[in-house]
Amino acid sequence: MARVGRILLRSPMGVIGGALLLLCLGLVLFGPALAPYDPTRFHPAERLQGPSGAFWMGTDQFGRDILSRVLAGARATILFGVIATALGTALGTTIGLASGFAGGRIDEVVMRFNDSLLAIPGLLKALLIVTVLGPSTTNAMLAVAIATAPSMARIARSVTLSVRARDYVAAAIARGEGAAFIMAREMLPNVIAPVIVESTIRVAFAIMTGATLSFLGMGAQPPASDWGLMIAEARNFMHRNPWMVVWPGLSIAMVAIAFNLFGDALRDALNPRSGHGR
């Protein structure tokens, strides 16, 4: 881990991505407390005001302070992506690990079904699932997690196939260890690294998918301060008051860039074939 940390500190992508992730962590922990106003409080006399000393990012159509709503919405938006990705990663890794370990016809059936799910775009899968479950933040999170699982299963399974051929797995099988023990104790520690790298990158897609669902009215519901919902509420005023779209849009872009940069740097640091990984 120390070696990986040193490699990340020498990588411009790792430094920038890590700094942005620290900023995201600060927003998650302290964003609502830093909000200068109640994010749901109306200021009728200040409707659709531009940035000023009183409202640094302007106000929306109800006179709510956009800065306060961006700060308050950071926790919900970022945690949405992290939790949805964690759930999808756990589900996908379990499926891929079990399928790769079982091998044979079971692996063939599971992976062909998994491939059929991969053929459906992730956003469409999420829309179909949340349509069945109903619009809410929790249902949108579950939908994104389920939509993420097939790609994570494919990655976990590909690594499992190579790990399954190792001598220590054969030794565990020869000792008569159970399948659950072998997968959890012998194989999972050697499968988890590439899965973590991929899940780090997938957080950005989960956040953008969640924001899209909120924009379409299938995720967070008013008066939540979710960034995607803020953009949806501002779309009728974006030509006259573009800052209503710019600030939450830039926030989503910043978080996506942070996770992508850090994920790419982490992948390079853990790749033994790269120059950094030696």
Buried (B, 14 or more C-beta within 10 A) or exposed (E): EEEBEEBBEEBEBBBBBBEBBEBBEEBBEEBBEBBEBEBBEBBEEBBBBEBEEEBEBBBBEBBBBBBBBBBBBBBBBBEBBBBBBBBBBBBBBBBBBBBBBBEEEEBEEBBEBBEEBBEEEBBEBBBBBBEEBEBBBEBBBBBBBBBBBBBBBBBBBBBBBEBBEEEEBEEBBEEEBEEEEBBEEBBBEBBBBBBBBBBBBBBBBBBBBBBBBBBBEBBBEEEBBBBBBBBBBBEEBBEEBBBBBBBBBEBBEEBBBBBBBBBBBBBBBBBEEEEBBE
